[in-house]
Each structure stands twice: as C-alpha cells, then as structure tokens.
C-alpha cells in the first residue's frame, strides 16, 4: 500500500495552487537526486559484498540493473540507464547533481547532460559539469533542447575526437521498431545514420511531389513506404505471418470482444473478422486454425506439460500466447525465451505452470546469484513471483485471453471454457 503524502486543498486559490505545483516539481527533482545517491551507494555495497564473497569479477553486479528497475517500477531494460546515470552524477558530476537537487534541473534534463557527456573522460566530464551547472542561475528558463544543445556544444569543444568516435559507433545501433497507435494503426520507426535517414525521407518526399491523385501528401508518402518495403501495392494484402488470438464467438459474429494481434495488442472485433476474411479470400494465403481452451472463471489458457527439458513447440507456443510479453513485472519487451521459473536442474518441471515467457535480458537476470522465481496457477490465474537478492518481491499475472466475460460455469462443466481461436496467415 502506498501512503498518501500530499493533499490538495479544494478551497485554495490559484496562486496557492500554482505555488504548490512549483514546490512539488522541486520535490520531484530533489527526490531524483536522492534516488541517484541511493542507487550509487547500493551498487557500491553490492560490489563490496560480492568481492568479499569471492564472486568472480565477470559475474559481479549481474542482475543488479534489473533490481534497480524493479525498485523503480520500470522496465528492466531501463535499469542500466538508471545505474549509469546515478554513478555519473554522484562520482563525476557534482554540480549537475546539485542543480537537480535544488530543482534547477528536472531529472530528464539532468539525463540529457549525462547522456551527451558520456563519451568524455572523467576529467573532461568534470569540466563540462562545472561550466554548465556550477552557476544554476543561468539554467533558468532553459528547455530540453537548449540543455541538450549546450551540453553537446561543450562536449564537442572539449574532445572532438571522442564525439567523432561515438558518431562512428552509433550506426551499430540502427534498428526498426513497431508500437501500437490509436484506431488500429501502428508506428514503424527506423533509427538510421543521418545520411540514410535523410535519403529515405527525401525519396518519399519526391514520390509525393510527383504523384497527383485523391490522396494527401502524407498518404502518398506512407503508401510509397509500404510499397517499397514489401514490394507489393499498399492496398494489396502482404504475404507475411500474422497471428491473431480471438474467441470463436468473435469470429462467428456472436459478440464484439476484441482479439489480440501478436506484436501489436488488442484489435477490434470488426477488424479481426476483416483480416480473417481477407486472408481466406486470398488464394496465396495459408490460414490455419488451432483450438485452445480458456479456464471457465479466469479466462486464461488451460495448462500443458512435457517430460522434455526443452519446451516442445506446442507448449512454447502455448506459453507465448498466454504471456504475450515478457513476464518480468513492468517489462514490455517481446518474448524471446520460454524458460523454467524453477530451473530444470533444480527439479523444475517442463510445464505451462513452471514455464514463463521472458525477454533475453530478463531470462539471464533471473539466473543471477540469490534470485528466485516461483509460479502458481490458482483458479486459472497464472502468477509469477520474483524475489531479488535484497528480499524484495514482485509479482505478475498473465493477462486473460480475448473473448467475452465468462459469467457462469455452465458453458463447460469439465473445467474447459470458451474456445480460443488462433489464426495464422502466411
């Protein structure tokens, strides 16, 4: 339970409310500074304990970044950033830490300074820290872009070679990501070297400049992007695998419960039916239907088991459909591993109950010293409990599958619930 610390007086005037908002913003910055100090000290204590325990150097600190992220109710992938930020502020950038502590900087603006100075030596980072943040009065009124630009300018002046070297390494981070957008749309984002990024955008712009039809300029650019990536016209179905999970009642039109698209999220019933209909009508598409069963009260999948050490394909697929994303609390990463909560070498069975869908980083983190993970299936609710080396406990529960609410057990008295349909088109 979280204790309520601050109350807002409903009868307060505007000036008083404005003052309270300002004070709370300053407190947020001060709390971030204190959090950085605590994080850096925690890391130092962990390292000292592991050295005393004789932990090999390569294994020291394993899992700590995940612990830090969990303590902040954040995705484990962010833990490394939080730890790096704390160490930089506490050990290398005292002026930036002081500016954060007094409220002259927000946590994000302090993060921008740390990020832009990451390529510098400790000595040069100290010079940037003093030049930029020793006099906090000059930070008054500076927004995110100004802070970032000033930190970048000073960094380039102090060590141009380091900036060039960092720029040379940056293309290794190029990637393409997808995330849901409102109204059954999706954002596809590409992180590219500047020359390639500008070239891609310029090419799409030229296509829009030379196309005259009823579409808007933005629509032409989006359609051209789709056509050049897939090699097919934008309005033509693309021959790729698309996994949809939906209730049979949704497929047959008996209800409007949304389905679930793997890698995207909830999809309205009408859109799901349209996707299935288009795939069935397309002679080039291959549609397969797999029937699974929901628990009559929780709506989650009924368990499967195997005697093998590795999760068989069917059971691994079952776990992926059930968990959807990494089961570590607060982690939103896609599932890469299907692993045992209680390790197989410790007697953990290869079963749906003991199986978890994990991203690669979280799977390795839970193998660190003094981590334990246990799972239960209570009334069809699959729960996982993560216990860290400091004794903290975090929990996650698998989400219910798509379909209408199950109000009674009269649907199926043998323990199986409403059918769940898995659709795959390729």
C-alpha positions in Angstrom: 0.0 0.0 0.0 1.2 3.5 -0.9 0.9 6.2 1.8 -0.8 9.4 0.7 1.7 12.2 1.4 0.3 15.3 -0.1 -3.2 16.7 -0.1 -4.6 19.5 -2.2 -6.9 22.0 -0.6 -10.1 22.2 -2.7 -10.6 25.8 -1.4 -7.1 27.0 -2.3 -6.8 30.0 -4.7 -4.9 29.9 -8.0 -1.8 31.5 -6.6 -1.6 29.0 -3.8 -2.2 26.1 -6.2 0.5 27.4 -8.6 2.9 27.6 -5.7 2.1 24.0 -4.7 2.7 22.8 -8.2 6.1 24.5 -8.2 7.0 23.1 -4.8 6.0 19.6 -5.9 8.1 19.9 -9.1 11.1 20.9 -7.0 10.5 17.9 -4.7 10.4 15.6 -7.7 13.9 16.8 -8.7 15.2 16.5 -5.1 13.8 13.0 -4.9 15.5 12.1 -8.2 18.8 13.4 -6.8 18.3 11.4 -3.6 17.4 8.3 -5.7 20.7 8.7 -7.6 22.7 8.8 -4.4 20.9 5.7 -3.0 21.4 3.9 -6.3 25.1 4.6 -6.5 25.6 3.6 -2.8 23.5 0.4 -3.4 25.8 -0.5 -6.3 28.9 0.1 -4.2 27.6 -2.0 -1.4 26.7 -4.9 -3.7 30.2 -4.8 -5.3 31.8 -4.9 -1.8 29.7 -7.8 -0.7 30.4 -9.8 -3.9 34.2 -9.1 -3.6 34.1 -10.3 0.0 32.1 -13.4 -1.1 34.7 -14.2 -3.8 32.3 -13.7 -6.7 34.4 -13.7 -10.0 34.8 -10.3 -11.5 32.9 -11.2 -14.6 29.8 -12.1 -12.5 29.8 -9.2 -10.2 26.8 -6.9 -10.4 24.8 -9.4 -12.5 21.1 -8.8 -12.1 21.6 -5.5 -10.2 20.3 -3.3 -13.0 17.1 -5.4 -13.1 16.7 -5.0 -9.4 17.1 -1.2 -9.7 14.5 -1.0 -12.5 12.0 -3.2 -10.5 12.5 -0.9 -7.4 11.5 2.0 -9.6 8.5 0.1 -11.2 10.3 0.4 -14.5 11.1 -2.0 -17.3 14.3 -4.0 -16.5 15.9 -2.7 -19.7 16.0 0.8 -18.2 18.0 -0.4 -15.2 21.3 0.1 -16.9 20.5 3.7 -17.7 19.4 4.4 -14.1 22.6 2.9 -12.7 24.8 4.7 -15.2 23.0 8.0 -14.5 23.5 7.6 -10.8 27.2 6.7 -11.0 27.9 9.7 -13.3 26.0 12.2 -11.1 27.4 11.0 -7.8 31.0 10.2 -8.8 31.7 12.5 -11.7 29.2 15.4 -12.0 28.6 17.0 -8.6 27.4 20.3 -10.0 24.7 18.7 -12.1 23.7 16.6 -9.1 23.4 19.8 -7.0 21.3 21.5 -9.8 19.0 18.5 -9.8 18.8 18.5 -6.0 17.8 22.2 -5.8 15.2 21.9 -8.6 17.2 23.9 -11.2 17.2 20.8 -13.4 14.5 18.2 -13.9 15.5 14.5 -13.9 15.2 14.4 -17.7 17.3 17.5 -18.3 20.0 16.0 -16.0 19.8 12.8 -18.0 20.4 14.8 -21.2 23.5 16.3 -19.8 24.8 12.9 -18.6 24.0 11.3 -22.0 25.7 14.0 -24.1 28.8 13.9 -22.0 29.1 10.1 -21.8 31.9 9.9 -24.4 34.2 12.2 -22.4 37.0 11.3 -20.0 36.3 11.7 -16.3 38.4 14.9 -16.3 36.6 16.5 -19.3 33.3 15.4 -17.9 34.1 17.3 -14.7 35.0 20.4 -16.8 31.6 20.3 -18.6 29.8 19.8 -15.3 31.4 22.9 -13.8 31.0 25.0 -17.0 27.3 24.1 -17.5 25.9 23.7 -14.0 28.2 25.4 -11.4 26.1 28.6 -11.8 22.5 27.3 -11.6 21.0 30.7 -12.2 21.9 30.6 -15.9 19.8 27.5 -16.3 16.6 29.4 -15.5 14.3 29.2 -18.5 16.3 26.7 -20.4 14.2 23.9 -22.0 15.2 20.4 -23.0 16.6 21.4 -26.4 18.7 24.2 -25.0 20.1 22.0 -22.3 20.9 19.3 -24.8 22.5 21.7 -27.3 24.7 23.4 -24.7 25.9 20.0 -23.4 26.6 18.8 -26.9 28.5 22.0 -27.8 30.7 21.8 -24.8 31.4 18.1 -25.3 32.5 18.8 -28.9 34.8 21.6 -27.8 36.4 19.5 -25.0 37.1 16.4 -27.1 36.1 16.5 -30.7 37.8 13.1 -31.4 35.6 11.4 -28.8 32.5 12.8 -30.4 33.6 11.6 -33.8 34.4 8.2 -32.4 31.0 8.0 -30.8 29.4 9.0 -34.1 31.3 6.2 -35.8 29.9 3.7 -33.4 26.3 4.9 -33.5 25.4 3.1 -36.8 25.7 -0.2 -34.9 22.5 0.8 -33.0 20.4 1.2 -36.2 17.1 -0.6 -35.8 13.5 -0.7 -36.8 10.7 -0.9 -34.1 6.9 -1.0 -34.0 4.4 0.2 -31.4 0.6 0.5 -31.4 -1.1 3.7 -32.4 -4.7 4.8 -31.9 -7.5 3.5 -34.1 -5.8 0.2 -35.1 -2.8 2.0 -36.6 0.9 1.3 -35.9 4.1 3.4 -35.7 7.0 1.8 -37.5 10.2 3.7 -36.5 13.6 3.4 -38.1 16.8 4.6 -36.4 19.3 5.2 -39.2 22.5 7.0 -39.8 21.7 10.6 -40.7 22.6 10.2 -44.4 20.4 7.1 -44.8 17.6 8.7 -42.8 17.6 11.9 -44.9 17.8 9.8 -48.1 14.8 7.7 -47.2 12.7 10.8 -46.3 13.8 12.7 -49.4 12.9 9.7 -51.6 9.4 9.5 -50.1 9.1 13.3 -50.4 9.9 13.1 -54.2 7.3 10.4 -54.7 4.7 12.7 -53.0 5.8 15.7 -55.2 5.4 13.7 -58.4 2.1 12.0 -57.6 -1.2 13.7 -58.3 -4.4 11.8 -57.2 -7.0 12.0 -54.5 -4.6 11.1 -51.7 -3.0 13.6 -49.4 0.8 14.2 -49.5 1.2 12.2 -46.2 -0.9 9.3 -47.5 1.3 9.1 -50.7 4.4 9.0 -48.6 3.0 6.3 -46.3 1.8 4.2 -49.2 5.1 4.6 -51.0 7.0 3.5 -47.9 4.8 0.4 -47.6 5.2 -0.5 -51.3 9.0 -0.2 -51.3 9.4 -2.2 -48.2 7.0 -5.0 -49.0 7.4 -5.0 -52.8 3.6 -5.0 -53.2 1.0 -2.3 -53.7 -0.2 -0.7 -50.5 -3.8 -1.8 -50.9 -2.8 -5.5 -51.6 -2.5 -7.9 -48.7 1.1 -8.6 -47.7 2.2 -12.3 -47.5 3.5 -12.4 -44.0 2.7 -14.3 -40.9 0.0 -12.7 -38.8 -1.0 -14.4 -35.6 -4.4 -13.4 -34.2 -6.0 -14.8 -31.0 -9.7 -14.4 -30.7 -12.7 -16.2 -29.3 -14.8 -18.3 -31.6 -17.8 -16.3 -30.7 -16.0 -13.2 -32.0 -15.0 -14.9 -35.2 -18.6 -16.0 -35.8 -20.0 -12.6 -35.0 -21.8 -13.5 -31.8 -20.0 -10.8 -29.8 -17.8 -7.8 -30.3 -15.0 -8.8 -27.9 -11.7 -7.6 -29.3 -9.0 -10.0 -30.5 -5.2 -9.9 -29.9 -2.6 -9.4 -32.6 0.8 -10.8 -31.7 3.3 -7.9 -31.6 0.6 -5.3 -31.7 -2.1 -5.7 -29.0 -5.9 -5.5 -28.8 -7.7 -5.3 -32.2 -11.5 -4.5 -32.6 -13.7 -7.5 -33.5 -14.7 -6.0 -36.8 -11.1 -5.5 -37.8 -10.2 -9.1 -36.7 -13.0 -10.5 -38.8 -12.0 -8.4 -41.8 -8.4 -9.7 -41.5 -9.5 -13.3 -41.4 -12.0 -12.8 -44.3 -9.3 -11.2 -46.5 -6.8 -14.0 -45.7 -9.4 -16.7 -46.5 -10.3 -14.9 -49.8 -6.6 -14.6 -50.8 -5.6 -17.8 -52.6 -1.9 -17.2 -51.9 -2.5 -17.1 -48.2 -2.3 -20.1 -45.8 -4.8 -19.9 -42.9 -4.6 -22.4 -40.1 -6.9 -22.6 -37.1 -5.9 -24.0 -33.7 -8.4 -24.5 -30.9 -7.3 -23.8 -27.4 -9.4 -23.6 -24.2 -9.9 -20.9 -21.6 -10.4 -21.5 -17.9 -14.1 -21.1 -17.1 -13.5 -18.4 -14.4 -10.2 -16.7 -15.2 -10.3 -16.8 -19.0 -6.7 -18.0 -19.1 -5.4 -21.0 -21.1 -5.6 -24.5 -19.6 -2.1 -26.0 -18.8 0.0 -28.3 -20.9 3.0 -30.4 -19.7 6.0 -32.2 -21.2 8.6 -34.6 -20.0 11.3 -33.0 -22.1 13.9 -30.5 -20.7 13.3 -28.1 -23.6 9.8 -26.7 -24.2 8.3 -28.5 -27.2 7.0 -26.3 -30.0 3.3 -26.6 -29.0 4.0 -25.9 -25.3 6.3 -23.0 -26.2 3.6 -21.6 -28.5 1.1 -22.0 -25.7 3.2 -20.0 -23.3 3.8 -17.3 -25.8 0.0 -16.9 -26.4 -0.7 -16.9 -22.7 2.0 -14.4 -21.6 2.1 -12.1 -24.7 5.1 -10.1 -23.5 8.0 -10.8 -21.0 6.5 -11.8 -17.7 9.0 -9.8 -15.5 7.0 -7.1 -13.8 7.0 -3.8 -15.8 8.8 -5.3 -18.7 7.2 -4.7 -22.1 9.7 -6.5 -24.3 8.7 -9.2 -26.7 9.2 -12.8 -25.6 12.4 -14.3 -26.9 12.9 -17.3 -24.4 10.5 -19.8 -22.9 12.2 -20.8 -19.7 11.6 -22.6 -16.4 10.7 -20.5 -13.4 12.3 -23.1 -11.2 15.3 -24.3 -13.2 15.1 -27.8 -14.7 18.4 -28.7 -12.9 16.7 -28.0 -9.6 13.8 -30.2 -10.4 11.5 -27.7 -12.1 9.1 -29.4 -14.5 8.7 -28.5 -18.2 5.1 -27.4 -17.8 2.8 -24.4 -18.5 2.7 -23.7 -14.8 6.5 -23.6 -14.4 7.1 -22.0 -17.8 7.5 -18.3 -18.4 7.8 -16.2 -21.5 10.9 -13.9 -21.0 12.9 -11.5 -23.0 16.6 -12.4 -23.3 17.8 -9.9 -20.8 15.3 -10.8 -18.1 15.9 -14.5 -18.6 19.6 -14.0 -17.9 19.0 -11.6 -15.0 16.9 -14.1 -13.0 19.8 -16.6 -13.2 21.9 -14.3 -11.2 23.0 -15.1 -7.6 20.2 -15.2 -5.0 17.3 -14.6 -7.4 14.3 -16.9 -7.2 11.2 -17.2 -9.3 8.2 -19.2 -8.4 4.9 -19.7 -10.3 1.4 -20.8 -9.3 -1.9 -21.4 -11.1 -4.7 -20.6 -8.8 -8.2 -21.0 -10.4 -6.7 -20.4 -13.8 -4.8 -17.3 -12.8 -1.1 -17.9 -13.8 1.0 -15.9 -11.4 4.8 -15.5 -11.2 6.7 -14.2 -8.1 10.2 -12.7 -8.4 12.3 -12.5 -5.3 15.5 -10.4 -5.6 18.7 -10.7 -3.5 17.7 -7.9 -1.2 14.4 -9.8 -0.3 12.1 -7.6 -2.4 9.2 -9.5 -4.0 7.5 -8.5 -7.3 4.6 -10.3 -9.0 3.0 -10.5 -12.4 -0.2 -12.3 -13.6 -0.8 -13.5 -17.2 -3.5 -11.4 -18.9 -6.8 -13.0 -19.7 -7.3 -14.1 -23.3 -9.7 -12.2 -25.7 -13.3 -13.1 -25.6 -16.5 -12.1 -23.8 -16.6 -12.3 -20.0 -17.3 -15.7 -18.5 -20.2 -15.2 -16.1 -21.0 -18.8 -15.2 -19.5 -22.2 -15.2 -22.5 -23.6 -17.3 -20.5 -23.1 -20.5 -18.4 -26.2 -19.8 -18.6 -28.1 -16.6 -15.5 -30.2 -17.3 -13.1 -27.3 -16.5 -12.7 -26.0 -20.0 -14.0 -22.6 -21.1 -14.9 -20.8 -24.3 -12.8 -21.8 -27.3 -9.9 -19.5 -28.3 -9.1 -19.5 -31.9 -5.5 -18.9 -33.2 -5.4 -17.6 -36.7 -2.2 -17.6 -38.8 -1.9 -16.3 -42.3 1.3 -16.6 -44.3 
